[in-house]
């Protein structure tokens, strides 16, 4: 590949990356008391800034990829604590055969 062709290809990939920055979300389940807390299931709803309120299967179907699921202790505002589940998601990136991404 000639240096000029390589430069065009690198420029095109850089332009695509600038036009479609990586997207990530931090989502939370509803907080529960420690005595009532249960592990999350496929029907547990999570609230996300851009993805809205959805279950993990719905988020996956919308193209989001799970990076991490972890419990989080939150204040109940009255001196007590509750537990919530925190999801860290990233937007799925689909690549065409030519190496360009599609969102």
C-alpha positions in Angstrom: 0.0 0.0 0.0 1.4 3.4 -1.0 2.0 6.0 1.7 -0.7 8.2 0.2 -3.3 5.4 0.3 -2.3 4.6 3.8 -2.7 8.3 4.8 -6.2 8.4 3.2 -7.3 5.2 5.0 -6.0 6.5 8.4 -7.7 9.8 7.9 -11.0 8.1 7.0 -10.8 6.0 10.2 -9.9 9.0 12.3 -12.9 11.0 10.8 -15.3 8.1 11.6 -14.0 7.9 15.2 -14.5 11.7 15.6 -18.0 11.5 14.2 -19.1 8.5 16.4 -17.4 8.9 19.8 -17.7 5.9 22.1 -20.8 6.0 24.3 -21.1 4.7 27.8 -23.8 4.7 30.4 -24.0 4.3 34.1 -27.4 2.9 35.2 -29.0 2.1 38.5 -31.7 -0.2 39.7 -34.3 1.0 42.3 -32.8 1.1 45.8 -34.1 -1.6 48.2 -33.7 -2.1 51.9 -31.0 -4.6 52.9 -33.6 -7.0 54.3 -35.6 -7.0 51.0 -32.8 -6.9 48.6 -32.6 -9.7 46.0 -30.1 -10.3 43.2 -30.9 -8.7 39.9 -32.7 -10.8 37.3 -33.6 -10.4 33.6 -36.7 -8.5 34.7 -35.0 -6.0 37.0 -35.5 -2.5 35.5 -32.5 -0.1 35.4 -32.7 3.6 34.8 -30.1 5.0 32.4 -29.5 8.6 31.3 -29.8 8.0 27.5 -31.1 4.5 27.3 -34.0 5.2 29.6 -35.6 2.6 31.9 -35.1 -0.9 30.7 -34.2 -4.4 31.7 -30.8 -5.9 30.8 -32.2 -8.0 27.9 -33.9 -4.9 26.5 -30.6 -2.9 26.8 -28.7 -5.7 25.0 -31.3 -5.8 22.3 -30.9 -2.0 21.8 -27.1 -2.5 21.2 -25.7 -1.8 24.7 -22.9 -4.1 26.1 -22.5 -4.9 29.8 -19.1 -3.8 31.1 -19.8 -4.3 34.8 -22.6 -5.0 37.3 -22.0 -4.3 40.9 -23.9 -3.6 44.1 -23.9 0.0 45.4 -24.8 1.2 48.9 -26.8 4.5 48.8 -28.1 6.8 51.4 -31.8 6.8 52.0 -31.6 10.5 53.0 -32.7 9.7 56.6 -29.4 8.4 58.0 -29.9 4.9 56.8 -28.6 2.9 53.8 -30.2 1.0 50.9 -28.7 -1.1 48.2 -28.9 -0.6 44.5 -27.4 -2.3 41.5 -25.1 -0.3 39.2 -24.6 -1.2 35.6 -21.8 0.2 33.4 -22.7 -0.2 29.8 -21.0 0.8 26.5 -22.7 1.3 23.2 -22.2 -1.6 20.8 -20.2 -0.7 17.7 -21.0 -2.6 14.6 -18.3 -2.8 11.9 -18.9 -3.3 8.2 -16.6 -5.6 6.3 -14.6 -2.5 5.1 -13.8 -1.6 8.7 -16.1 1.4 9.0 -18.5 1.5 11.9 -22.3 1.7 11.9 -24.5 3.0 14.7 
